Amino acid sequence: MKSHPPSDAKLLMGGVKGLKDAWRLDVLHVEYERLKKIQEQQQQ
């Protein structure tokens, strides 16, 4: 598991406030989906 900066936690808790936040949230979502897929493959 990778650690994230405090700004990512604020983004997840406080929501998107602009285009930059939306881009960062998309990056986090893509990373989550990739890690979720890897975890599912390891369980099989």
Residue pairs with C-beta under 8 A, 6 or more apart in sequence:
4 28
7 24
8 24
8 28
11 21
11 24
11 25
11 28
12 25
12 28
15 21
16 22
16 25
